[in-house]
Amino acid sequence: MFERVLTKDDFEKVYPILAQSFPETEVRAKEDQLALIENECYHLYAIKDEEEKRAV
């Protein structure tokens, strides 16, 4: 099930996936991406693994 990424801890688990998923020229800086999480208009979703220890 998709869950919205709302905390810095969840973001830290998801960001490496984002960084690997896009070309360097299209990836936002980590700090910029993290700042967007505080914007209620921005939505980032992830799926947690079965043990809910990491985002996938």
C-alpha positions as CSV (number, residue, x, y, z in Angstrom):
1,M,0.0,0.0,0.0
2,F,1.3,3.5,-0.9
3,E,1.9,5.8,2.1
4,R,2.6,9.5,1.9
5,V,6.1,10.4,3.0
6,L,5.6,13.0,5.7
7,T,8.6,12.7,8.0
8,K,12.3,13.2,7.6
9,D,13.0,9.6,8.7
10,D,10.8,8.3,5.9
11,F,12.3,10.7,3.4
12,E,15.8,9.5,4.3
13,K,14.7,6.0,3.3
14,V,13.2,7.1,0.1
15,Y,15.7,9.6,-1.2
16,P,18.3,7.1,-2.4
17,I,15.7,5.5,-4.6
18,L,14.8,8.9,-6.0
19,A,18.4,9.7,-6.6
20,Q,19.0,6.5,-8.5
21,S,15.7,6.8,-10.5
22,F,16.5,10.0,-12.4
23,P,19.4,11.3,-14.4
24,E,21.7,13.6,-12.4
25,T,20.4,16.7,-14.3
26,E,16.8,16.0,-13.2
27,V,17.3,15.1,-9.5
28,R,16.6,17.8,-7.0
29,A,19.2,18.5,-4.3
30,K,18.4,16.5,-1.2
31,E,17.8,19.6,0.8
32,D,15.5,21.0,-1.8
33,Q,13.5,17.8,-2.0
34,L,13.2,17.6,1.8
35,A,11.9,21.1,1.9
36,L,9.1,20.2,-0.5
37,I,7.7,17.6,2.0
38,E,6.6,20.5,4.2
39,N,4.5,21.9,1.3
40,E,1.0,20.6,1.6
41,C,0.6,20.7,-2.2
42,Y,3.5,18.4,-2.7
43,H,2.9,14.6,-2.3
44,L,5.6,11.9,-2.3
45,Y,4.4,8.4,-1.8
46,A,6.3,5.2,-1.1
47,I,5.6,1.5,-0.5
48,K,7.0,0.0,2.7
49,D,8.3,-3.6,2.6
50,E,6.5,-6.3,4.5
51,E,8.5,-5.6,7.7
52,E,8.0,-1.9,7.3
53,K,11.7,-1.3,7.8
54,R,12.5,0.4,4.5
55,A,10.7,2.1,1.7
56,V,10.7,0.4,-1.7
